[in-house]
Structure formats: structure tokens, C-alpha cells
Amino acid sequence: MNVHNIMEDIVADAVGDVFDEEEQNRKQGICTCDQCRIDVTCYVLNRTKPQYIFSGRGLAHLKTDYQNNLQKMADLLGLVNTAIKKVNAAKRPRFAHKGDHESFRPGGPLFNFPTIMGKIFSGTNFEPLKDVSVFLMHQGSPITMINPNWQNPYPVSEKTAGTFLFWPYPSSAEREAETKIFEFEVTTERGKFEELHYYFNLELTAQAVFNDSIHLQQTFELEPLYLFPR
């Protein structure tokens, strides 16, 4: 069953309308880049009750009902404006925030990497580590991430409970459905622990289009990793 949260479409439309109007009139003087649009959309969705549908009839009914209800739309736009103020006051520091809100999307065929997740522990007491940087290496260098919000090296902290995440930028392919094996190495910075060298492979099939959507069920999970004191 393909279930969809219709609020994702309604919120995305509302956020897009507000930002598009701002780009034309420049009344608020806010950043209208793609990343700020995404952050505002996420802020609103996290504070909006989801409404799920699984048919075209449900989609048409709920979307029309929401758009025709003036109070619902007023509440939604109020939440959008609150989100814009908060996001604009604390913009992501690693993102360029270019005026053009359209992100660069590479053309296919492409090898789209999954998100890669792992956990790193102390080899002496088996507790999750903190204050350690984890690198994802490919062909001897840190591989580029899909956008500036994904870091390589990944700074493991107390808040992440030993978890690290990577999402590599797609690699070009010669043709759709081509298969290729990519070799990776997970390493850590020099410090109070011995260096880690963990190797793994991913076999991917080239796809026609760029995939920039996260699917948790497709995340590639590494086995637990352990560091020992020097």
C-alpha cells in the first residue's frame, strides 16, 4: 500500500508561494535559497498533524477541503511566517545560501548512493564514543557529500550516542542499469585512540535520475565499530 501524507504537498505549496512572493517583492529581506525553503517546510511539517491518503480521490478531497477552509490556511500561513523568522535568524552555517533557490541537480545516468550509518564504541567499556571525527574515504580521499548539510568527517558527539551518518554525492555512470562496485574505508582522526581502518563495498546499479530523497529502509548499516586507547 502506497500511503502519502497530503500535508507534505499542502505545506510545500504554501511555503513555495510565500518565498516566491518574497523573491518578487523583497518585503521581508529574507533568504529565499533552496535550503531555507526546506528548513521552513520541515519546521512546519513537524508542527502539523499529518493527514494520510492512499487514493486519488482522497488526494483531491483533502487538498480541496484544506485550501477552501480559510481558517486552516490562515493558521498554516501564520506557522509558515513563524518558521521563516526562526530559520532566517539561524541559517545553516555550512550552506552557501545563494539567491537562486534551485539546487544543482546532476543529469543521469547516475550511481545514487544510499545513506550510510554506523555506530562507534569504546573497545574497553563498550560505551558509545564522543568527541571523535569519523571519515568516509573513497580512493584515498574523503568522498564528497550530497550537500553541505552532510559532513565528512562526521563529528561524533555526546548527542549522537556514537552514531555517524554519511550520504555521498552521486557518481556518473556510462549507461542506465550499469552495475559497479564501490570500495570505501571508514577511518578516524589521530588522537587518544588507535586509528581505525574499516573497509566495505557497495554494489550499485545506475539509475536514470538523481535521487535526493532519504529512504530509511534503504540505509546501509555498518557493523558496530570499536576504538581502543593508545
C-alpha positions in Angstrom: 0.0 0.0 0.0 1.4 3.4 -1.0 0.4 5.8 1.8 1.1 9.5 1.4 0.9 12.4 3.9 -1.1 15.1 1.9 0.2 17.8 4.3 3.6 17.5 2.7 2.1 18.8 -0.6 -0.1 21.5 1.1 2.8 22.8 3.2 5.3 22.7 0.3 2.8 24.7 -1.8 2.2 27.3 0.9 5.9 27.7 1.6 6.7 28.0 -2.1 4.1 30.7 -2.5 5.4 32.8 0.4 9.0 32.5 -0.8 8.2 33.2 -4.4 6.3 36.3 -3.5 9.3 37.4 -1.4 11.6 36.9 -4.3 9.4 39.2 -6.4 8.7 42.0 -3.8 11.6 41.7 -1.3 9.4 43.0 1.6 11.0 41.0 4.4 14.6 40.8 3.2 14.9 37.1 4.0 17.0 34.4 2.4 15.0 32.5 -0.2 17.5 29.8 -1.1 16.5 26.2 -1.5 18.0 25.2 1.9 15.9 27.8 3.8 12.8 26.7 1.9 13.5 23.1 3.0 14.1 24.1 6.6 10.9 26.1 6.8 8.9 23.2 5.3 10.4 20.8 7.8 9.7 23.2 10.7 6.0 23.5 9.7 5.5 19.8 9.0 6.9 18.9 12.4 4.2 21.0 13.9 1.3 20.0 11.7 -0.9 17.0 12.1 -0.4 14.6 9.2 -3.3 13.5 7.0 -2.7 10.3 5.1 -4.3 9.2 1.8 -3.8 6.3 -0.5 -6.0 7.1 -3.4 -6.5 9.8 -6.0 -10.0 10.5 -4.6 -8.6 11.1 -1.1 -5.9 13.4 -2.5 -8.4 15.5 -4.4 -10.9 15.7 -1.4 -8.4 16.6 1.3 -6.4 19.1 -0.7 -9.6 20.9 -1.9 -11.1 20.9 1.7 -7.9 22.3 3.2 -7.5 25.1 0.6 -11.2 26.1 0.8 -11.0 26.4 4.6 -9.9 30.0 5.3 -9.1 29.4 9.0 -6.9 26.4 8.3 -5.0 28.3 5.6 -4.6 31.3 7.9 -3.2 29.1 10.7 -0.9 27.4 8.2 0.4 30.7 6.8 0.9 32.0 10.3 3.1 28.9 11.1 5.0 29.4 7.9 5.8 33.0 8.8 6.9 32.0 12.3 9.2 29.3 10.7 10.7 31.8 8.2 11.6 34.2 11.1 13.3 31.4 13.1 15.1 29.9 10.1 16.3 33.3 8.9 17.6 34.1 12.3 19.7 30.9 12.5 20.6 30.0 8.9 22.8 26.9 8.4 26.4 28.0 8.5 27.8 25.4 6.1 25.3 26.2 3.3 26.1 28.9 0.6 22.6 30.4 0.8 22.7 31.5 -2.9 19.9 33.7 -4.2 18.9 31.1 -6.8 16.7 28.7 -4.9 17.1 25.9 -7.5 19.6 23.3 -6.4 22.0 21.9 -8.9 20.8 18.5 -10.0 23.2 16.4 -12.0 21.9 14.6 -15.0 21.7 10.9 -15.3 22.6 8.1 -15.6 24.0 8.1 -12.1 25.0 5.8 -9.3 22.9 7.1 -6.4 24.4 6.2 -3.0 22.3 5.2 0.0 22.8 6.9 3.3 25.5 5.0 5.3 25.1 4.7 9.0 27.3 3.2 11.7 28.0 3.3 15.5 31.3 3.6 17.1 32.1 2.3 20.7 34.9 2.2 23.2 36.7 -1.1 22.9 37.3 -1.1 26.7 33.9 -0.4 28.2 31.7 -0.7 25.1 30.1 2.7 25.7 29.3 4.9 22.7 32.2 7.2 21.9 32.0 11.0 21.7 34.3 13.8 20.5 35.8 11.8 17.7 35.7 12.5 13.9 34.9 9.7 11.5 35.9 9.9 7.8 34.4 8.1 4.9 37.2 7.5 2.3 37.0 6.6 -1.3 40.1 6.1 -3.5 42.3 7.6 -0.7 40.3 10.8 -0.1 37.2 11.9 1.9 34.3 11.4 -0.5 32.1 14.4 -1.3 28.7 14.5 0.4 25.4 15.2 -1.3 25.1 18.7 0.1 26.8 20.9 2.7 24.5 19.7 5.5 26.2 16.3 5.4 29.6 16.3 6.8 32.7 14.3 6.1 34.4 13.9 8.5 31.4 13.4 10.7 31.8 14.8 14.2 30.5 12.2 16.6 29.4 13.9 19.8 27.6 13.0 23.1 24.3 13.9 21.4 24.7 11.4 18.6 25.4 8.5 21.1 28.2 7.1 18.9 26.2 7.2 15.7 27.6 8.6 12.4 26.0 9.2 9.1 27.1 9.8 5.5 25.4 10.4 2.2 27.8 10.5 -0.7 27.2 12.6 -3.8 26.2 10.5 -6.8 28.8 9.2 -9.2 28.3 9.4 -13.0 27.6 6.2 -15.0 28.0 5.5 -18.7 24.6 3.9 -19.1 21.4 3.2 -17.1 21.3 -0.2 -15.4 25.2 -0.4 -15.4 26.5 -2.1 -12.2 29.6 -1.1 -10.3 31.3 -2.0 -7.0 32.5 1.0 -4.9 35.1 0.4 -2.3 35.1 2.5 0.9 37.1 2.9 4.0 36.0 4.3 7.4 38.8 5.9 9.3 39.2 8.1 12.4 41.5 11.1 13.2 44.6 10.6 15.1 44.1 11.2 18.8 43.9 9.4 22.1 42.6 6.2 20.3 44.3 3.9 17.9 43.5 4.6 14.3 40.5 2.7 12.8 40.6 1.2 9.2 37.3 -0.5 8.3 36.6 -1.5 4.7 33.4 -2.3 2.9 31.9 -2.4 -0.6 28.7 -1.2 -2.1 27.4 -2.7 -5.4 25.1 -0.2 -7.1 23.0 -0.1 -10.3 22.9 3.1 -12.3 19.6 5.0 -12.4 18.2 7.5 -14.9 17.7 10.3 -12.4 19.3 12.0 -9.4 17.8 10.7 -6.1 17.9 13.3 -3.3 15.2 11.7 -1.1 16.1 9.9 2.1 14.6 6.4 2.4 15.4 4.9 5.9 14.6 1.4 4.7 17.4 1.7 2.2 20.1 2.9 4.6 23.2 0.8 4.5 24.1 -0.1 8.1 27.7 -0.9 9.1 28.6 -3.4 11.8 29.5 -1.9 15.2 33.0 -0.4 15.2 35.3 -0.2 18.2 38.2 2.0 19.1 40.9 1.2 21.7 43.1 3.7 23.7 46.7 4.1 22.5 
